[in-house]
Every structure is written in structure tokens, then in C-alpha cells.
Amino acid sequence: MNAPTFLVDIRPAAPREAEGRIYGSSVNVLEWRLDPRSDARLSIADRYDLRLIVFCQEGYTSSLAAYALHELGLLNATYIIGGYKAWKEAGLPVDVPDAQLVEPEES
């Protein structure tokens, strides 16, 4: 399978800014932006065999988004069980906000 793979973060901006994001993921891309038939599609969405890995905070909303992508014919769409939270808890790489990089002051 030579289809490109994309991670798609569907969380709102606030959680991404507060908790970080998975490095290299696309942000907040809705279904019509990934549908190869759509006039509003992203340039990467030019084929139906794309491998799309959708994630939200805990995996619930992204499971529905992956289903919607299947309905559009993007049959290689899936989601991360447990979402960003599970990814981060597993120690997988993330981009953390600058505020989280600052050492807390001692009292």
C-alpha cells in the first residue's frame, strides 16, 4: 500500500494549546476538506486510498469522524482508541506548549 498517511487532530484550539499536539498532525480538518470530490478539499485529499488517523481528546468524537469518512468512501480512515490522552499517556511523542516547558517555581 503506497497511500500517504495523515494524522488528523479534530480537537478544538483550546485543548491543543493547553495540552499540546501530536507532532506532524493536521489540525481540525472536517470531512468536506478530506473528500476528494469536494471543491473545498485540501490538496492532500486527492485520492480515496489515503490512510487517515483521526483523533480527539479521548477517542469518542474521532470514532464518529472516522465513520463519516468511511461513508464518503475513505475506507482507510480510522481513529486512535483513547485519543490524544492515550497517546500522551503511552509516552508517544508530542509537541507540548511552551508554558509546560517552564519549571514551576518552588514555594
C-alpha positions as CSV (number, residue, x, y, z in Angstrom):
1,M,0.0,0.0,0.0
2,N,1.6,3.2,-1.2
3,A,-1.0,5.6,0.0
4,P,0.1,8.5,2.2
5,T,-0.8,8.5,5.9
6,F,-2.0,11.6,7.8
7,L,-2.8,12.2,11.4
8,V,-5.8,14.5,11.8
9,D,-6.4,16.3,15.1
10,I,-10.1,17.3,15.4
11,R,-9.9,18.8,18.9
12,P,-10.8,22.4,19.4
13,A,-8.0,25.0,19.6
14,A,-8.1,25.4,23.4
15,P,-7.1,21.8,24.3
16,R,-4.4,21.8,21.6
17,E,-3.0,25.0,23.1
18,A,-3.3,23.8,26.7
19,E,-2.1,20.2,26.3
20,G,0.0,20.1,23.1
21,R,-0.4,18.1,19.9
22,I,1.0,15.1,18.1
23,Y,3.9,16.3,16.0
24,G,3.1,16.5,12.3
25,S,-0.7,16.1,12.7
26,S,-3.1,18.2,10.6
27,V,-5.4,20.3,12.7
28,N,-9.2,20.4,12.8
29,V,-9.9,19.1,9.3
30,L,-13.6,18.4,8.7
31,E,-15.0,15.8,6.4
32,W,-15.6,18.0,3.4
33,R,-11.9,19.1,3.5
34,L,-10.9,15.4,3.1
35,D,-13.4,14.4,0.5
36,P,-11.7,14.1,-2.9
37,R,-15.0,15.2,-4.7
38,S,-15.3,18.4,-2.6
39,D,-14.5,21.8,-4.1
40,A,-13.2,22.8,-0.6
41,R,-10.9,19.8,-0.3
42,L,-7.3,20.1,0.9
43,S,-4.6,19.5,-1.8
44,I,-3.6,16.2,0.0
45,A,-7.1,14.9,-0.4
46,D,-6.8,13.9,-4.0
47,R,-7.4,10.1,-3.6
48,Y,-9.7,7.7,-1.8
49,D,-7.0,5.4,-0.5
50,L,-5.5,7.9,1.9
51,R,-4.7,6.5,5.3
52,L,-6.3,8.9,7.8
53,I,-5.9,8.5,11.5
54,V,-8.3,10.8,13.3
55,F,-8.0,11.7,16.9
56,C,-9.8,13.8,19.5
57,Q,-9.2,14.1,23.2
58,E,-10.4,10.7,24.3
59,G,-11.4,8.8,21.1
60,Y,-15.2,9.2,21.2
61,T,-15.7,12.1,18.7
62,S,-13.0,10.8,16.4
63,S,-14.6,7.4,16.2
64,L,-17.7,9.1,14.7
65,A,-15.5,11.2,12.4
66,A,-13.7,8.1,11.1
67,Y,-17.2,6.6,10.4
68,A,-18.2,9.7,8.5
69,L,-15.0,9.4,6.4
70,H,-15.9,5.8,5.6
71,E,-19.3,7.0,4.4
72,L,-17.5,9.3,2.0
73,G,-15.6,6.4,0.6
74,L,-12.3,6.9,2.5
75,L,-12.2,3.3,3.7
76,N,-8.7,3.6,5.2
77,A,-9.8,6.1,7.8
78,T,-9.5,5.1,11.4
79,Y,-9.1,6.7,14.8
80,I,-6.9,6.4,17.9
81,I,-8.6,4.5,20.6
82,G,-8.4,6.6,23.7
83,G,-7.5,9.7,21.7
84,Y,-4.7,12.2,22.4
85,K,-4.9,11.4,26.1
86,A,-4.0,7.7,25.5
87,W,-1.3,8.7,23.0
88,K,0.3,11.0,25.6
89,E,-0.1,8.6,28.5
90,A,1.7,5.9,26.4
91,G,4.7,8.2,26.3
92,L,4.5,8.7,22.5
93,P,6.0,11.9,21.1
94,V,4.0,15.2,21.4
95,D,4.6,18.9,20.9
96,V,3.9,20.5,24.3
97,P,3.0,24.1,24.7
98,D,5.9,26.4,25.8
99,A,4.1,27.1,29.1
100,Q,4.6,23.4,30.0
101,L,8.3,23.6,29.4
102,V,8.9,26.2,32.2
103,E,9.9,24.7,35.5
104,P,7.5,25.6,38.3
105,E,8.8,28.0,41.0
106,E,9.5,26.5,44.4
107,S,7.4,27.8,47.3
